């Protein structure tokens, strides 16, 4: 670690209007610090500990919103939790790519263009700032890939050590998480990861960047970073809101954050109505869809293996239930085959998305075939690049001896 980063960055509370935390289920309020990483204490049961959100003393005008969606989400500091000075790496400001379509206006918000190539950078700017604010000696995260890499990177930049408890993954993903000089350990079983993480928190005092409620969700400050996607979409679409936003769903931090961002734009009269939030989850489980159908906060389901391993979960996060209900949206279960087709189709337009991410692209087609009837603008969020997939690297490239005859043979095979 260089001398520049060995000094801990300082959190600037003066730029933020955040004033406390509030339970999403019972409305109980708490001070801004410490972050309620274990969920609401007042309505907690053995099976449900509701997540909280950050609340603000909102400015009277919308002057906090800049004119253009450039990188660096600290541009939106007044409506984010207090951020550390110098911690931003230019996250956000990601491209909104128009996808030609005969039936509706369609765009892809490409979050693979963030500093560590996923949407998790927005979350970890806020979480790492929280760890610095409370004086934590380090950060610990349990992750299948994207979140762990982002947590490691932002902790390193802040001058904090990090412990990343990950799932055994392909070498490319392991190298990715180890690139930031932090401690990365593969643990085969999810309950084991949570047990170790809990001990790191209790015995070492590290600040969690990961799930610590029942059912799992993420750090209460983390979803605030995702609000900035809504701000950017509004600006990128010419100061208008999309009709619907399709998001990959695991525990739904992204889904909730985007919805909250649009609620704030509505609060200021910048948009006339909320976009419908469409949660897209693997059909091998789809607990959010089940919870909405049952009218319950959460639902527990049995799941089977999915290539979309990052979002195939046995229980939904309550944040997703809130976002979809309030926005009059929906949850769509997508099959493995639909995801693979979507990944190939998106690739032919020049974009390579992780299978867990292109589920949102697949859901647009699924929704139209099942009578959704929306015409747009529709936005799908591509959260990460395809190099993080389980099967990346398994396909070989044809190798020839350099002769024209051999080259023509390969061309003929590709045309067959």
C-alpha positions in Angstrom: 0.0 0.0 0.0 1.4 3.4 -0.9 1.9 6.2 1.6 -0.9 8.1 -0.1 -3.5 5.4 0.5 -2.1 4.2 3.8 -3.6 7.4 5.3 -7.3 6.8 5.9 -9.5 9.0 3.8 -11.8 11.4 5.7 -15.6 11.4 5.5 -17.1 14.8 4.6 -20.6 15.0 6.3 -21.1 18.6 5.4 -22.1 17.9 1.8 -24.8 15.3 2.7 -28.4 16.0 4.0 -28.7 12.5 5.4 -30.1 12.6 8.9 -31.1 9.1 10.0 -32.3 5.6 9.2 -35.9 4.3 9.0 -37.3 0.8 8.9 -39.0 -0.1 5.6 -41.5 -2.3 7.4 -42.6 -0.7 10.6 -41.3 2.9 10.1 -39.1 2.9 13.3 -36.5 5.6 13.1 -32.8 5.5 14.2 -29.8 7.9 14.1 -27.7 7.9 11.0 -24.8 6.1 12.8 -24.1 3.4 13.4 -25.5 1.8 10.2 -28.3 -0.7 11.1 -26.5 -3.7 9.5 -28.7 -6.2 11.3 -32.0 -4.6 10.3 -34.7 -3.1 12.4 -34.6 -4.1 16.1 -38.1 -2.9 16.9 -40.1 -5.2 14.6 -37.6 -8.1 14.4 -38.7 -11.7 14.6 -36.7 -15.0 14.4 -37.5 -15.2 10.7 -37.7 -11.6 9.5 -35.5 -8.6 10.3 -36.5 -5.7 8.1 -34.0 -3.6 6.3 -33.7 0.1 6.9 -33.2 3.0 4.5 -31.4 6.3 4.9 -33.6 9.4 5.3 -32.8 12.9 4.4 -33.5 16.5 5.2 -34.2 17.1 1.6 -33.1 20.4 0.1 -35.9 22.8 -0.9 -34.9 22.9 -4.6 -33.5 20.4 -7.1 -30.2 22.3 -7.5 -28.4 19.2 -6.2 -29.1 17.5 -9.6 -26.3 18.4 -12.1 -27.1 19.1 -15.7 -25.2 16.0 -17.1 -24.6 12.5 -15.9 -20.8 12.5 -15.8 -18.8 9.8 -13.9 -18.3 10.2 -10.2 -21.5 9.7 -8.1 -20.2 12.0 -5.5 -21.7 14.6 -7.9 -25.0 13.7 -6.1 -23.5 14.1 -2.6 -26.4 16.0 -1.1 -28.7 13.0 -1.5 -26.2 10.3 -0.5 -24.9 9.3 2.9 -21.7 11.1 3.8 -18.9 10.2 1.5 -15.1 10.0 2.0 -13.2 12.7 0.1 -11.1 11.2 -2.7 -12.7 7.8 -2.6 -14.6 8.0 -5.8 -13.0 6.3 -8.8 -15.4 7.8 -11.4 -18.1 5.2 -10.9 -21.4 5.9 -12.5 -22.0 8.0 -15.6 -22.2 4.7 -17.5 -23.5 4.6 -21.1 -27.1 4.3 -22.0 -27.1 2.4 -25.3 -30.0 2.5 -27.7 -31.1 -0.9 -29.0 -33.0 -0.6 -32.3 -36.4 -2.3 -32.1 -39.4 -2.3 -34.3 -42.0 -2.4 -31.5 -40.7 -0.2 -28.7 -38.0 2.3 -27.6 -35.3 0.2 -25.8 -32.1 1.1 -24.0 -29.4 -0.8 -22.1 -27.8 0.9 -19.1 -24.3 -0.7 -19.3 -23.0 -0.9 -15.7 -20.1 -3.1 -16.9 -18.3 0.2 -17.6 -17.7 1.0 -13.9 -14.2 0.9 -12.4 -14.4 -2.7 -11.3 -16.8 -3.5 -14.2 -20.1 -3.8 -12.3 -22.9 -1.8 -10.6 -21.4 -2.8 -7.2 -19.0 0.1 -7.3 -21.9 2.5 -6.6 -22.8 0.6 -3.5 -19.2 0.2 -2.2 -18.4 3.9 -2.4 -21.2 4.4 0.1 -20.4 1.3 2.3 -16.7 2.0 2.5 -17.4 5.6 3.5 -19.6 4.3 6.3 -16.8 2.0 7.5 -14.5 5.0 7.6 -17.1 7.1 9.4 -17.5 4.7 12.2 -13.7 4.0 12.5 -13.8 0.4 11.5 -10.4 -1.3 11.3 -11.4 -3.1 8.1 -14.2 -4.4 5.8 -15.5 -7.9 5.3 -17.7 -9.1 2.5 -19.3 -12.4 1.4 -19.6 -12.5 -2.4 -19.9 -14.6 -5.5 -17.7 -12.1 -7.5 -18.8 -8.6 -8.4 -19.4 -7.3 -4.9 -16.2 -8.9 -3.5 -14.1 -7.2 -6.2 -15.7 -3.8 -5.6 -15.4 -4.1 -1.8 -11.8 -5.0 -2.1 -11.0 -2.2 -4.5 -12.7 0.6 -2.5 -11.3 -0.6 0.8 -7.8 -0.6 -0.7 -8.3 3.0 -2.0 -9.6 4.0 1.4 -6.5 2.6 3.2 -8.5 -0.2 4.8 -7.8 -4.0 4.8 -10.6 -6.2 3.5 -11.5 -9.8 3.9 -13.5 -11.3 1.0 -15.2 -14.6 1.5 -16.1 -15.9 -1.9 -17.5 -18.9 -3.7 -15.1 -21.1 -5.6 -15.1 -19.6 -9.1 -13.2 -19.7 -12.4 -9.5 -18.5 -12.2 -10.4 -15.2 -14.0 -12.8 -14.2 -11.2 -10.3 -15.3 -8.5 -7.6 -13.2 -10.0 -10.0 -10.3 -10.3 -10.8 -10.3 -6.6 -7.1 -10.8 -5.6 -5.9 -7.9 -7.8 -6.4 -5.3 -5.0 -4.0 -6.7 -2.4 -6.7 -7.9 0.0 -7.4 -11.2 1.7 -9.6 -13.4 -0.5 -10.7 -16.8 0.8 -12.9 -19.3 -1.1 -15.5 -21.0 1.2 -17.7 -23.7 -0.4 -20.9 -23.2 1.5 -23.0 -20.1 2.0 -23.9 -20.7 5.7 -20.1 -21.2 6.4 -19.4 -17.8 4.8 -22.0 -16.0 6.9 -20.6 -17.8 10.1 -17.1 -16.7 9.3 -18.2 -13.2 8.4 -20.1 -12.9 11.7 -17.0 -13.8 13.7 -14.9 -11.4 11.7 -17.4 -8.7 12.7 -17.7 -9.7 16.3 -14.1 -10.6 17.0 -12.1 -8.3 14.7 -14.5 -5.3 14.5 -14.6 -5.3 10.7 -17.5 -3.5 9.0 -19.7 -5.7 6.9 -20.2 -4.8 3.2 -22.6 -7.8 2.9 -25.7 -9.4 4.0 -26.4 -9.3 7.7 -30.2 -9.4 8.1 -32.8 -12.2 7.9 -33.5 -12.7 5.1 -30.2 -11.4 3.6 -30.0 -7.9 2.2 -27.2 -5.5 2.0 -25.8 -2.6 4.0 -28.4 0.1 4.6 -26.2 2.7 3.0 -25.4 0.6 -0.1 -28.7 1.0 -2.0 -28.4 4.7 -1.8 -25.6 4.5 -4.3 -27.9 2.8 -6.7 -30.3 5.8 -6.7 -27.8 7.5 -8.9 -28.8 5.2 -11.8 -32.2 6.8 -11.7 -30.8 10.3 -11.8 -28.6 9.4 -14.7 -31.4 7.7 -16.7 -33.5 10.9 -16.2 -30.7 13.0 -17.6 -29.7 10.6 -20.4 -33.3 10.3 -21.6 -33.6 14.1 -22.0 -35.0 14.8 -18.6 -37.8 12.3 -18.8 -38.4 9.0 -17.0 -38.6 5.6 -18.7 -41.9 3.8 -18.7 -40.3 0.7 -17.1 -36.9 -0.4 -15.8 -35.9 -4.1 -15.9 -33.4 -5.1 -13.2 -31.7 -8.4 -12.4 -32.9 -9.4 -8.9 -31.1 -11.4 -6.2 -31.8 -9.7 -2.9 -33.0 -6.5 -4.7 -30.7 -3.8 -3.5 -30.3 -2.5 -7.0 -34.0 -2.7 -7.7 -34.9 -0.8 -4.5 -32.2 1.8 -5.1 -33.3 2.7 -8.6 -36.9 2.9 -7.4 -36.0 5.2 -4.6 -34.1 7.5 -6.9 -37.1 7.9 -9.1 -39.3 8.6 -6.0 -36.9 11.5 -5.2 -37.2 12.8 -8.7 -41.0 12.7 -8.4 -40.7 14.5 -5.0 -39.1 17.4 -6.8 -41.6 17.4 -9.6 -39.0 16.5 -12.2 -41.1 13.5 -13.4 -44.8 13.0 -13.5 -45.0 9.4 -12.5 -42.9 6.5 -11.3 -41.5 4.1 -13.8 -42.7 0.5 -13.3 -39.9 -1.6 -11.8 -39.6 -5.1 -13.3 -37.6 -7.5 -11.2 -36.0 -10.3 -13.3 -35.0 -13.5 -11.5 -34.1 -17.1 -12.5 -37.0 -19.4 -12.8 -35.1 -22.1 -10.8 -36.4 -20.3 -7.7 -38.0 -16.8 -8.2 -38.8 -16.0 -4.5 -39.7 -12.4 -5.2 -42.4 -13.4 -7.7 -43.7 -15.9 -5.1 -43.8 -13.2 -2.4 -45.7 -10.8 -4.6 -48.2 -13.5 -5.6 -48.8 -14.5 -1.9 -48.9 -10.9 -0.7 -46.2 -11.5 1.9 -43.0 -9.6 2.6 -40.8 -12.5 1.8 -41.1 -16.1 0.4 -38.8 -19.1 0.9 -38.4 -21.4 -2.1 -36.4 -24.4 -3.2 -33.9 -23.6 -5.9 -31.8 -25.7 -8.3 -28.5 -24.9 -10.1 -28.5 -21.9 -12.4 -25.8 -20.3 -14.6 -27.1 -17.1 -13.1 -25.4 -18.1 -9.8 -25.0 -14.5 -8.5 -28.8 -14.0 -8.3 -30.3 -17.5 -7.8 -31.4 -17.2 -4.2 -33.8 -19.2 -2.0 -35.5 -16.2 -0.4 -36.2 -12.7 -1.6 -35.1 -9.4 0.0 -37.9 -7.2 1.3 -36.5 -4.2 -0.5 -37.6 -5.8 -3.8 -41.2 -6.3 -2.5 -41.3 -2.6 -1.6 -40.0 -1.3 -4.9 -42.2 -3.4 -7.1 -45.4 -2.9 -5.1 -44.9 0.9 -4.9 -44.1 1.3 -8.6 -46.9 -1.1 -9.7 -44.3 -3.2 -11.3 -43.8 -6.9 -11.6 -41.5 -9.8 -11.1 -40.7 -12.1 -14.0 -39.1 -15.6 -13.8 -36.7 -16.3 -16.7 -35.5 -19.7 -17.8 -31.9 -20.8 -18.3 -32.7 -21.1 -22.1 -34.1 -17.6 -22.3 -31.0 -16.2 -20.6 -28.6 -17.9 -22.9 -30.6 -16.7 -26.0 -30.5 -13.2 -24.6 -26.8 -13.3 -24.0 -26.2 -14.3 -27.6 -28.5 -11.7 -29.0 -27.0 -9.0 -26.9 -23.6 -10.1 -28.0 -24.5 -9.7 -31.6 -25.3 -6.0 -30.9 -21.8 -5.6 -29.5 -22.4 -6.0 -25.8 -21.2 -9.0 -23.7 -23.2 -9.3 -20.5 -22.8 -11.7 -17.6 -25.7 -14.2 -17.7 -26.9 -13.0 -14.3 -27.1 -9.5 -15.9 -28.7 -10.3 -19.3 -31.7 -11.8 -17.5 -33.1 -8.3 -17.7 -32.7 -8.2 -21.5 -34.4 -11.6 -21.7 -37.3 -10.3 -19.6 -38.2 -7.6 -22.0 -38.9 -10.2 -24.7 -40.7 -12.4 -22.2 -42.8 -9.5 -21.1 -43.9 -8.5 -24.6 -44.7 -12.1 -25.5 -46.9 -12.3 -22.4 -48.9 -9.1 -23.0 -47.0 -6.5 -21.0 -47.9 -4.0 -23.7 -45.4 -1.3 -22.8 -43.8 0.7 -25.6 -41.1 2.7 -23.8 -38.8 4.1 -23.2 -37.8 0.7 -21.6 -34.5 0.4 -19.9 -32.7 -2.9 -19.1 -29.8 -2.8 -16.6 -26.7 -4.8 -17.7 -24.9 -5.1 -14.4 -21.6 -6.8 -15.4 -19.5 -8.2 -18.2 -19.6 -11.9 -19.3 -16.1 -12.7 -18.3 -17.3 -13.5 -14.8 -19.6 -16.3 -15.9 -19.0 -19.9 -14.7 -18.5 -21.2 -18.2 -16.2 -18.4 -19.5 -13.0 -19.9 -20.9 -14.5 -23.3 -21.7 -14.9 -22.5 -25.4 -11.8 -22.9 -27.5 -10.9 -20.7 -30.6 -10.1 -22.6 -33.8 -6.4 -23.0 -34.3 -4.9 -23.4 -37.8 -1.5 -24.0 -39.3 -1.5 -20.6 -41.1 -2.4 -21.8 -44.6 -5.2 -20.3 -46.7 -6.8 -23.7 -47.2 -7.1 -24.2 -43.5 -8.5 -20.7 -43.1 -11.1 -21.3 -45.8 -12.1 -24.5 -44.1 -12.9 -22.6 -40.9 -14.9 -20.0 -42.8 -16.9 -22.7 -44.5 -17.7 -24.4 -41.1 -18.9 -21.1 -39.7 -21.3 -20.7 -42.7 -22.7 -24.2 -42.4 
